[in-house]
Amino acid sequence: MILIGTETLTSLIHILSESLLTPVVILLVVSIILVILGLGGLINEFISRKPIDSGSLEDLMRRISFSTNVDEMKNEIKNSNLFDYQKEVLLRIANNYDIGFNARKALASELISAEETRLIKKTNKTDILVRVGPSLGLLGTLIPLGPGLAALGTGDIATLAQSLTIAFDTTVTGLTVGAIAFIISKYKKQWYEAELIDLETIAEAELETIGNW
């Protein structure tokens, strides 16, 4: 009875394992398409993005610090080389110049935190692919090895060769997906972290200036 039950479960697991090969291959194809699109987006963003340099940042902070009213400050922000989302956050802080200092500081913190969350979401897809790609590659490697080893036992070299080809192809694809996704996430996170630091720095100067009016 126990032997029959074990054989049944083993057969069931074997069937389930082999049935997973097609979904794994499909997911690998989808992953490689997504990572290629992500790489294209990274290259496009690298070409088009123009972050503010340290000299311009210092100059902007001085002009904001020497602003005598909110309209002057807003004009300095609008005419700067900051990204649009950075300008939007700083302008929203400036528009609330008439509320209390603590409330204004809390608002600035919340706005910056919201932008940080938004930027993190932009790398979620590639962060997932960093983990999923190699995992799918490993599944695609192990699943065909069962039939391949069985074919080896019966002397069916053609089936063994086919199984090994699938195993190697899925491994290479999975590792490629993971490597490219890692590169995309790494560069984007570096860019966004630097942008947020710039935003926080200017926001501090803005808050200090408003507090001195």
Secondary structure as UniProt FT lines:
FT   HELIX           2..19
FT   HELIX           21..48
FT   HELIX           54..65
FT   HELIX           70..78
FT   HELIX           84..95
FT   TURN            96..98
FT   HELIX           101..121
FT   TURN            122..123
FT   HELIX           124..153
FT   TURN            154..155
FT   HELIX           157..212
//
